Amino acid sequence: MKASDLRIIFAGTPEFAAAHLGAFIEQGLNIVAVYSQPDRPAGRGHKLTQSAVKQLALKHGLPVYQPQTLKNADSQAEMAALKPDLLVVVAYGLILPQAVLDIPRLGCINSHASLLPRWRGAAPIQRAIEAGDSESGVTVMQMEAGLDTGPMLLKATTPISSEDTGGSLHDRLAMIGPTAVTAVIDQLAKGEAAPEIQDDSLATYAHKLGKSDARIDWTRSATELDRIVRAFNPWPLAHARWNDQPLKIWAARPEAGAGAAGEVLAVDKSGLLVACGEGALRLTRVQLPGGKPLAFADLYNARRDHFTPGLTLENGQ
């Protein structure tokens, strides 16, 4: 049997998932249905907004299902009626009970944005950068009831550079993930998949992101704070306080320097150099309340009197 002969249900919600669905459509896979989370209020007007996956599916005329849960018999019967050979799950966001995992003839596979068993859980991309990992990747695994615990079918790796942000690594993994999943679908169609059991002793957990994760504590080292700035760009964004106002930090780099934690050591067009618990961090792109993100050079030209050496930046709240 060929991959294109399989009846595939795709389940996903955000942009990372949409990148996979788009690739599968281009490759001519037989997507018989798309599952995505229900429309959610978004933006200042709290207008109901379709997920990236739903928008793409509708554009290509694919039927879309948006159950609130897959734990009830009606939702499960609705999926079973589609007679899928395979369920492909990418950042769907709903729990799949065993009754759902048992529906497809070939089971359910998941594209997870980490090198399992490292970084099981909700935020593997950001946690890998925050921890200083040298590489990341996508693991395609056979799903089971546990959280990202299933047998691994294929891994695709990519190095994490000192310039990578949560956004740039996300985009790169969204490019390599579909190729890895397609290879696994082909293996499953031919009966050639070779699952590898995860070593639970090596597992780490990628906790869900919150704004407090991106709070800058100047007593930490410049190296740690550099990773926080990069990991949480574009969300939830590293933040400190300046003149008792929030200061969002979009870009920075660690440098040599010494002083009291949070002390401004130097100010010029290249950035705002702030002392840390160890070393110093040069802020090169920041955002003040009510403003837009600016290169520090532009902010320095417009508001030079606001930034002088000797003052102190407070920790984020």
Backbone hydrogen bonds, N-H to C=O, Kabsch-Sander energy under -0.5 kcal/mol:
donor,donor_aa,acceptor,acceptor_aa,energy
5,D,2,K,-1.5
6,L,2,K,-0.5
6,L,3,A,-1.3
8,I,6,L,-0.8
8,I,30,N,-2.6
9,I,86,L,-2.5
10,F,33,A,-2.3
11,A,88,V,-2.9
12,G,35,Y,-2.4
13,T,90,V,-0.7
13,T,91,A,-0.9
18,A,14,P,-2.2
19,A,15,E,-2.2
20,H,16,F,-0.9
21,L,17,A,-2.4
22,G,18,A,-2.8
23,A,19,A,-1.5
24,F,20,H,-2.3
25,I,21,L,-2.4
26,E,22,G,-2.2
27,Q,23,A,-1.9
28,G,25,I,-1.3
29,L,24,F,-2.2
31,I,29,L,-1.5
32,V,8,I,-2.3
32,V,30,N,-0.9
33,A,8,I,-0.9
34,V,63,P,-2.4
35,Y,10,F,-3.2
36,S,65,Y,-2.1
40,R,49,T,-1.7
42,A,47,K,-1.5
46,H,43,G,-1.4
47,K,42,A,-1.4
49,T,40,R,-2.7
52,A,13,T,-0.6
53,V,13,T,-1.9
55,Q,51,S,-2.4
56,L,52,A,-1.8
57,A,53,V,-2.6
58,L,54,K,-2.7
59,K,55,Q,-1.8
60,H,56,L,-1.3
61,G,58,L,-1.5
62,L,57,A,-2.8
65,Y,34,V,-2.9
76,Q,72,N,-1.8
77,A,73,A,-2.6
78,E,74,D,-2.2
79,M,75,S,-1.9
80,A,76,Q,-2.5
81,A,77,A,-2.0
82,L,79,M,-1.5
83,K,80,A,-1.9
85,D,7,R,-2.9
86,L,7,R,-1.8
87,L,107,G,-1.8
88,V,9,I,-2.9
88,V,86,L,-0.5
89,V,87,L,-0.6
89,V,109,I,-3.1
90,V,11,A,-2.9
100,V,97,P,-1.2
101,L,97,P,-2.0
102,D,98,Q,-1.7
103,I,100,V,-1.6
105,R,84,P,-1.4
106,L,85,D,-3.5
107,G,104,P,-1.1
109,I,87,L,-2.5
110,N,141,M,-2.4
111,S,89,V,-1.8
112,H,110,N,-0.7
112,H,139,T,-2.7
114,S,112,H,-2.0
116,L,114,S,-1.2
118,R,115,L,-1.6
120,R,117,P,-0.6
120,R,204,T,-2.7
122,A,206,A,-0.8
123,A,206,A,-1.5
127,R,123,A,-2.0
128,A,124,P,-1.7
129,I,125,I,-1.4
130,E,126,Q,-2.6
131,A,127,R,-2.1
132,G,129,I,-1.3
133,D,128,A,-2.4
136,S,158,T,-2.9
138,V,156,A,-2.5
139,T,112,H,-2.7
140,V,138,V,-0.5
140,V,154,L,-3.0
141,M,110,N,-2.3
141,M,139,T,-0.6
142,Q,151,P,-3.0
143,M,108,C,-3.1
148,D,146,G,-1.0
152,M,196,E,-3.3
153,L,140,V,-3.4
154,L,140,V,-1.4
156,A,138,V,-2.4
158,T,136,S,-2.5
160,I,134,S,-2.6
161,S,159,P,-0.6
164,D,161,S,-0.9
166,G,230,R,-2.7
166,G,233,N,-0.5
167,G,233,N,-2.1
169,L,165,T,-2.5
170,H,166,G,-1.9
171,D,167,G,-2.2
172,R,168,S,-1.8
173,L,169,L,-2.6
174,A,170,H,-2.1
175,M,171,D,-0.7
175,M,172,R,-0.7
176,I,172,R,-1.7
177,G,173,L,-2.4
179,T,175,M,-0.5
180,A,176,I,-1.7
181,V,177,G,-2.5
182,T,178,P,-2.6
183,A,179,T,-1.9
184,V,180,A,-1.8
185,I,181,V,-2.7
186,D,182,T,-2.1
187,Q,183,A,-1.9
188,L,184,V,-2.9
189,A,185,I,-2.4
190,K,186,D,-1.6
191,G,187,Q,-0.6
191,G,188,L,-0.8
192,E,187,Q,-3.2
193,A,187,Q,-0.6
196,E,152,M,-2.2
200,D,198,Q,-1.0
202,L,199,D,-2.1
203,A,200,D,-1.4
204,T,117,P,-1.3
206,A,120,R,-4.0
207,H,205,Y,-1.1
213,D,210,G,-1.4
214,A,210,G,-0.5
214,A,211,K,-1.0
215,R,212,S,-1.3
216,I,239,H,-2.6
218,W,216,I,-0.6
220,R,217,D,-2.2
222,A,278,E,-2.9
225,L,221,S,-2.3
226,D,222,A,-2.4
227,R,223,T,-1.6
228,I,224,E,-1.9
229,V,225,L,-2.6
230,R,226,D,-2.1
231,A,227,R,-3.1
232,F,228,I,-2.1
233,N,230,R,-1.2
237,L,232,F,-2.6
238,A,249,I,-0.7
239,H,214,A,-2.1
240,A,247,L,-2.5
241,R,314,E,-2.0
242,W,245,Q,-3.1
245,Q,242,W,-1.3
247,L,240,A,-2.7
248,K,287,Q,-2.4
249,I,238,A,-3.1
250,W,248,K,-0.6
250,W,285,R,-2.5
251,A,285,R,-1.7
253,R,282,R,-1.6
255,E,280,A,-3.2
262,G,275,A,-3.0
263,E,260,A,-2.8
264,V,311,L,-3.2
265,L,263,E,-0.7
265,L,273,L,-2.9
266,A,273,L,-1.2
268,D,271,G,-1.6
271,G,268,D,-1.9
272,L,283,L,-1.8
273,L,266,A,-2.6
273,L,271,G,-0.6
274,V,272,L,-0.6
274,V,281,L,-2.7
275,A,263,E,-2.9
276,C,279,G,-2.7
277,G,218,W,-0.9
277,G,220,R,-2.1
278,E,220,R,-0.6
280,A,255,E,-2.5
281,L,274,V,-2.8
282,R,253,R,-2.9
283,L,272,L,-2.9
283,L,281,L,-0.7
284,T,251,A,-2.0
284,T,282,R,-0.6
285,R,251,A,-1.6
286,V,294,L,-2.1
287,Q,248,K,-2.1
291,G,288,L,-2.3
294,L,286,V,-3.0
296,F,284,T,-2.6
298,D,295,A,-1.1
299,L,295,A,-1.6
300,Y,296,F,-3.1
301,N,297,A,-1.9
302,A,298,D,-1.5
303,R,299,L,-2.7
306,H,303,R,-1.9
307,F,304,R,-1.2
308,T,306,H,-0.6
310,G,264,V,-2.8
311,L,308,T,-1.4
313,L,262,G,-3.3
314,E,241,R,-2.3
316,G,216,I,-2.3
